[in-house]
Amino acid sequence: SWQSVLGCSRKLFDLAGVGVQDRLFFLMPFTGSSGPWIMYEGACSLCCGCGTAGSSEQADHLLMASNFQPTVLVGKPSRLREFAVTAEDVGLNPSAMTVRNLILTGEAASGPLREELERRWGACCFDRYGLTEAGSVAGECSAHRGGLHILEEEFLAEAIDPVTTQPAGDGELGELVLTNFGRTARPIIR
């Protein structure tokens, strides 16, 4: 089951164009949820260089990032914005750093926030959707930014009416329910 979860994480990094040539810097706490570990181990399985923020001090993060020279930053959109502002406050230009991709996770990013992140970092944003219970479920690719690809070979995704549990009709709002195929030790069934 763990290998299945890591495989899904790896596939979402593949979709975003992350590969062995990249160095990922994770700006997120590694406590409480399995999500950061799933993303970290998924990236490690691509043989990428992976680093973490470690402490909670912004100055430490900037020093680590400047030494590590990441090509990809992974974190909540608000945290990535805060990191860019902190860099600017100490005289660094985030868009002059080596970052080319931002992997957004943990919260939704409005269009204006995505645009601001891309402008500040001079990098492309890639949204990623996952749940502690399911692992990595969907992500953006470089060809279709703005929409998420569900890992269809890993999940059956259905939109249902939450009251009747019947399938939502075409064009109707519904609740997303998932059934996973590879997680045998702790499966999710609809």
C-alpha positions as CSV (number, residue, x, y, z in Angstrom):
1,S,0.0,0.0,0.0
2,W,2.8,2.4,0.9
3,Q,4.5,1.7,-2.5
4,S,1.2,2.4,-4.2
5,V,0.8,5.8,-2.4
6,L,4.4,6.7,-3.3
7,G,3.8,5.7,-6.9
8,C,0.8,8.1,-7.1
9,S,2.9,10.9,-5.7
10,R,5.7,10.2,-8.2
11,K,3.1,10.3,-11.1
12,L,2.0,13.8,-10.0
13,F,5.6,15.0,-10.0
14,D,6.0,13.5,-13.5
15,L,2.9,15.4,-14.7
16,A,4.5,18.6,-13.5
17,G,7.7,17.9,-15.4
18,V,9.8,17.2,-12.3
19,G,12.6,14.8,-13.0
20,V,16.0,13.5,-11.9
21,Q,17.6,16.9,-12.9
22,D,15.6,18.7,-10.2
23,R,16.3,19.8,-6.6
24,L,13.1,20.1,-4.6
25,F,12.8,22.2,-1.4
26,F,9.8,21.4,0.8
27,L,8.5,24.4,2.7
28,M,6.1,22.6,4.9
29,P,6.0,21.0,8.4
30,F,6.6,17.2,8.5
31,T,4.3,16.7,11.5
32,G,0.7,15.6,12.0
33,S,-0.2,14.5,8.4
34,S,1.3,11.9,6.1
35,G,0.9,14.3,3.2
36,P,4.3,15.9,3.4
37,W,6.0,12.5,3.8
38,I,4.1,11.1,0.8
39,M,5.2,14.0,-1.4
40,Y,8.8,13.9,-0.1
41,E,9.2,10.2,-0.6
42,G,7.5,10.4,-4.0
43,A,10.1,13.0,-5.1
44,C,12.9,10.9,-3.7
45,S,11.7,7.9,-5.8
46,L,12.5,10.1,-8.9
47,C,16.1,10.3,-7.7
48,C,15.7,14.1,-7.3
49,G,17.6,16.1,-4.7
50,C,15.2,16.8,-1.9
51,G,15.6,19.2,1.0
52,T,13.3,20.4,3.8
53,A,12.9,23.6,5.7
54,G,13.6,22.0,9.0
55,S,13.2,24.9,11.4
56,S,10.5,27.4,11.5
57,E,12.8,30.5,11.0
58,Q,12.5,32.3,7.7
59,A,16.1,33.3,7.8
60,D,17.1,29.7,8.1
61,H,14.9,28.8,5.1
62,L,16.5,31.5,3.0
63,L,20.0,30.4,3.8
64,M,19.1,26.7,3.2
65,A,17.4,27.6,-0.1
66,S,20.3,29.7,-1.3
67,N,22.8,26.9,-0.5
68,F,20.6,24.1,-2.0
69,Q,19.6,26.1,-5.1
70,P,16.2,24.4,-5.6
71,T,14.6,24.2,-9.0
72,V,11.2,23.3,-7.4
73,L,9.5,24.6,-4.3
74,V,6.7,22.6,-2.7
75,G,4.3,24.1,-0.2
76,K,1.0,25.9,0.5
77,P,0.5,28.9,-1.9
78,S,0.3,31.3,1.1
79,R,3.6,29.9,2.4
80,L,5.3,30.3,-0.9
81,R,4.2,33.9,-1.2
82,E,5.4,34.6,2.3
83,F,8.8,33.1,1.5
84,A,9.1,35.3,-1.6
85,V,8.2,38.4,0.4
86,T,10.8,37.5,3.0
87,A,13.4,37.0,0.3
88,E,12.6,40.4,-1.1
89,D,12.7,42.0,2.3
90,V,16.3,41.0,2.7
91,G,17.3,42.2,-0.8
92,L,17.0,38.9,-2.7
93,N,15.1,38.7,-6.0
94,P,13.1,35.4,-6.0
95,S,12.8,35.4,-9.8
96,A,16.6,35.5,-10.1
97,M,16.9,32.3,-8.1
98,T,17.0,28.8,-9.7
99,V,13.3,28.0,-9.0
100,R,11.4,27.0,-12.2
101,N,8.4,25.2,-10.8
102,L,6.1,25.7,-7.7
103,I,4.1,22.7,-6.6
104,L,1.0,24.0,-4.8
105,T,-0.5,21.8,-2.1
106,G,-2.6,22.0,1.1
107,E,-4.9,24.9,0.1
108,A,-6.6,26.4,-2.9
109,A,-4.9,29.2,-4.8
110,S,-7.0,31.9,-6.5
111,G,-6.1,33.0,-10.0
112,P,-4.6,36.3,-8.7
113,L,-2.5,34.5,-6.1
114,R,-1.2,32.0,-8.7
115,E,-0.3,34.9,-11.0
116,E,1.5,36.7,-8.1
117,L,3.5,33.6,-7.3
118,E,4.5,33.1,-10.9
119,R,5.5,36.7,-11.2
120,R,7.5,36.9,-7.9
121,W,9.3,33.5,-8.5
122,G,9.5,33.7,-12.3
123,A,8.3,30.1,-12.1
124,C,5.3,28.0,-13.2
125,C,2.6,26.9,-10.7
126,F,1.4,23.3,-10.6
127,D,-1.6,22.5,-8.4
128,R,-1.7,19.1,-6.7
129,Y,-4.7,17.5,-4.9
130,G,-4.4,14.8,-2.3
131,L,-5.9,13.6,1.0
132,T,-4.3,11.9,4.0
133,E,-6.8,9.1,3.5
134,A,-6.2,8.6,-0.3
135,G,-2.7,10.0,-0.9
136,S,-1.9,11.8,-4.2
137,V,-5.1,11.9,-6.4
138,A,-4.8,14.6,-9.1
139,G,-2.4,17.2,-10.5
140,E,-1.7,19.7,-13.2
141,C,0.5,19.1,-16.2
142,S,2.4,21.6,-18.2
143,A,0.1,21.2,-21.3
144,H,-3.1,21.8,-19.4
145,R,-2.4,24.2,-16.5
146,G,-5.5,25.2,-14.7
147,G,-7.1,21.8,-14.7
148,L,-6.3,18.7,-12.6
149,H,-5.8,15.2,-14.1
150,I,-7.1,12.5,-11.8
151,L,-4.9,9.5,-11.8
152,E,-7.5,7.4,-13.5
153,E,-5.4,4.2,-13.4
154,E,-5.3,4.5,-9.6
155,F,-8.7,5.9,-8.7
156,L,-12.3,5.7,-9.7
157,A,-13.7,9.2,-9.2
158,E,-17.5,9.8,-9.1
159,A,-19.5,12.9,-8.6
160,I,-22.6,12.1,-6.5
161,D,-25.5,13.8,-4.9
162,P,-24.5,13.8,-1.3
163,V,-28.1,13.3,-0.1
164,T,-29.2,10.5,-2.4
165,T,-25.7,9.1,-3.2
166,Q,-26.8,8.7,-6.8
167,P,-24.6,10.0,-9.6
168,A,-24.9,13.7,-10.2
169,G,-26.2,14.6,-13.6
170,D,-24.1,16.2,-16.4
171,G,-23.5,19.8,-15.4
172,E,-24.8,19.4,-11.9
173,L,-22.7,20.0,-8.8
174,G,-21.8,16.9,-6.8
175,E,-19.6,15.6,-4.1
176,L,-16.4,13.9,-5.2
177,V,-16.1,10.3,-4.0
178,L,-13.1,8.1,-4.7
179,T,-12.4,4.4,-4.8
180,N,-8.7,3.6,-5.0
181,F,-7.2,0.5,-6.7
182,G,-3.7,0.1,-5.3
183,R,-4.0,0.7,-1.6
184,T,-4.9,-2.7,-0.2
185,A,-4.0,-2.3,3.4
186,R,-6.3,0.7,3.8
187,P,-8.6,1.0,0.8
188,I,-11.1,3.7,0.2
189,I,-14.3,2.5,-1.3
190,R,-16.6,5.2,-2.5
